Amino acid sequence: MGLFTAISSLFLVIYLANKKVNIGFALMLGALLIGVFNGLNFIEIINVFIKTITNSTTLELAVAIIMICILSHLMDEFNILDRMVYFLEEVLRSIKATILLIPAIMGTMLVTGGALISAPIVDNLGDRLGLSGDKKASINLIFRHALYFIYPFSPTIILASKVGN
């Protein structure tokens, strides 16, 4: 039953995401489906939701992501990212090498939400190269995670170990 529940929830989230439903809402519906399939009543589901949003780990991750968004905005506001990209492009002498190296550099910063920093850079460079949105997203995803096998200490692993005790 557990495997069926997990697969059903996953398919619901994927289906809703394909229908352009907000991903946060889709994930909440998927979690709700898991609760219903596991016999939780409405009150128990509300209690789980309240425990989740008041959990210290949840709050720590939310604050970290908010701080990353602020950092990204400030770096954009003061053109720090543009200058970094400009000088890296000067050193590498190739926009193609730059678009691959930027996400890899950002991926080494062990920070949850690092894509919020590298995505605008890849987007800008990708526009200059005439790349589609899918290709830009793929480049950002693949090269941000390429170094995980070399340097595997990431917030995801830390979170998994914390959740699993």
Secondary structure per residue as TSV (DSSP state, phi and psi in degrees):
chain	resnum	aa	ss	phi	psi
A	1	M	-	360.0	-38.4
A	2	G	H	-62.3	-40.7
A	3	L	H	-66.4	-41.7
A	4	F	H	-61.2	-42.6
A	5	T	H	-62.0	-46.5
A	6	A	H	-63.6	-44.0
A	7	I	H	-67.0	-42.5
A	8	S	H	-60.8	-43.9
A	9	S	H	-64.6	-42.9
A	10	L	H	-61.6	-45.0
A	11	F	H	-64.5	-37.0
A	12	L	H	-62.1	-46.3
A	13	V	H	-62.5	-45.1
A	14	I	H	-63.3	-43.8
A	15	Y	H	-60.2	-48.7
A	16	L	H	-65.0	-38.4
A	17	A	H	-63.7	-38.8
A	18	N	H	-66.8	-26.6
A	19	K	T	-87.4	11.1
A	20	K	T	66.6	27.6
A	21	V	-	-77.9	143.4
A	22	N	-	-50.1	131.0
A	23	I	H	-64.0	-35.0
A	24	G	H	-63.4	-42.8
A	25	F	H	-65.3	-41.2
A	26	A	H	-62.7	-41.4
A	27	L	H	-66.3	-37.9
A	28	M	H	-66.2	-39.5
A	29	L	H	-65.5	-38.1
A	30	G	H	-62.5	-42.4
A	31	A	H	-65.3	-39.5
A	32	L	H	-61.7	-41.9
A	33	L	H	-61.4	-41.9
A	34	I	H	-61.2	-43.8
A	35	G	H	-61.5	-44.6
A	36	V	H	-64.6	-45.1
A	37	F	H	-64.9	-24.3
A	38	N	T	-95.5	13.5
A	39	G	T	82.2	16.3
A	40	L	-	-79.4	139.0
A	41	N	-	-88.3	177.8
A	42	F	H	-59.1	-43.3
A	43	I	H	-64.2	-42.6
A	44	E	H	-64.5	-39.2
A	45	I	H	-64.3	-42.7
A	46	I	H	-62.1	-42.0
A	47	N	H	-62.5	-41.1
A	48	V	H	-63.7	-42.7
A	49	F	H	-60.4	-45.9
A	50	I	H	-64.1	-43.1
A	51	K	H	-61.9	-37.3
A	52	T	H	-66.7	-47.4
A	53	I	H	-77.2	-13.1
A	54	T	H	-103.7	0.4
A	55	N	-	-67.3	137.8
A	56	S	H	-62.6	-36.3
A	57	T	H	-65.6	-42.0
A	58	T	H	-60.9	-45.2
A	59	L	H	-65.4	-40.0
A	60	E	H	-61.0	-45.2
A	61	L	H	-66.1	-39.6
A	62	A	H	-64.0	-43.8
A	63	V	H	-64.3	-40.1
A	64	A	H	-61.1	-44.3
A	65	I	H	-67.6	-38.4
A	66	I	H	-62.9	-42.8
A	67	M	H	-65.3	-36.2
A	68	I	H	-65.3	-41.8
A	69	C	H	-61.1	-41.8
A	70	I	H	-64.5	-45.7
A	71	L	H	-58.9	-45.7
A	72	S	H	-60.8	-42.7
A	73	H	H	-63.6	-44.5
A	74	L	H	-64.7	-40.3
A	75	M	H	-64.0	-35.7
A	76	D	H	-72.1	-42.8
A	77	E	H	-61.1	-39.0
A	78	F	T	-97.0	12.3
A	79	N	T	58.1	26.6
A	80	I	H	-65.7	-44.4
A	81	L	H	-65.1	-41.0
A	82	D	H	-62.4	-42.5
A	83	R	H	-66.4	-39.5
A	84	M	H	-62.0	-45.8
A	85	V	H	-64.2	-42.6
A	86	Y	H	-58.7	-49.4
A	87	F	H	-70.6	-34.9
A	88	L	H	-65.9	-39.7
A	89	E	H	-65.3	-36.1
A	90	E	H	-64.1	-42.2
A	91	V	H	-69.0	-45.8
A	92	L	H	-79.1	-23.0
A	93	R	T	57.7	31.0
A	94	S	-	-158.1	124.2
A	95	I	H	-69.1	-31.6
A	96	K	H	-67.5	-42.2
A	97	A	H	-66.3	-36.5
A	98	T	H	-65.3	-43.5
A	99	I	H	-66.6	-23.2
A	100	L	H	-87.0	-34.4
A	101	L	H	-79.7	-34.4
A	102	I	H	-57.0	-51.4
A	103	P	H	-63.6	-33.3
A	104	A	H	-65.8	-40.7
A	105	I	H	-64.1	-45.8
A	106	M	H	-63.5	-32.9
A	107	G	H	-67.5	-24.6
A	108	T	H	-77.1	-17.2
A	109	M	S	-76.9	113.1
A	110	L	-	-77.2	78.0
A	111	V	-	-138.6	132.6
A	112	T	T	-67.3	134.1
A	113	G	T	85.7	19.0
A	114	G	T	-60.3	-23.3
A	115	A	H	-63.7	-26.0
A	116	L	H	-64.8	-24.3
A	117	I	H	-90.6	-43.9
A	118	S	H	-79.4	-27.3
A	119	A	H	-59.6	-45.5
A	120	P	H	-63.4	-33.5
A	121	I	H	-68.1	-48.3
A	122	V	H	-62.2	-37.7
A	123	D	H	-61.3	-46.6
A	124	N	H	-63.9	-49.1
A	125	L	H	-65.1	-38.4
A	126	G	H	-64.1	-36.9
A	127	D	H	-62.6	-40.7
A	128	R	H	-65.4	-29.4
A	129	L	H	-89.7	-6.8
A	130	G	T	75.3	30.7
A	131	L	-	-85.1	150.3
A	132	S	-	-74.5	165.0
A	133	G	H	-60.6	-37.8
A	134	D	H	-64.3	-42.2
A	135	K	H	-66.9	-39.9
A	136	K	H	-64.1	-42.8
A	137	A	H	-64.3	-39.4
A	138	S	H	-64.9	-44.5
A	139	I	H	-60.0	-46.4
A	140	N	H	-61.9	-45.3
A	141	L	H	-65.6	-51.5
A	142	I	H	-65.1	-48.8
A	143	F	H	-78.6	-22.6
A	144	R	H	-69.0	-29.5
A	145	H	H	-104.5	2.1
A	146	A	G	-63.4	-32.8
A	147	L	G	-90.5	3.0
A	148	Y	G	-59.7	-32.5
A	149	F	G	-73.6	-23.0
A	150	I	T	-89.9	-40.5
A	151	Y	S	-128.7	80.2
A	152	P	-	-82.1	7.7
A	153	F	-	-84.5	106.8
A	154	S	-	-134.0	160.5
A	155	P	H	-57.4	-30.4
A	156	T	H	-63.7	-44.1
A	157	I	H	-68.0	-39.8
A	158	I	H	-63.5	-44.1
A	159	L	H	-62.4	-44.4
A	160	A	H	-61.1	-41.0
A	161	S	H	-69.5	-34.4
A	162	K	H	-69.3	-43.6
A	163	V	H	-66.2	-39.0
A	164	G	T	-85.4	4.7
A	165	N	-	57.2	360.0
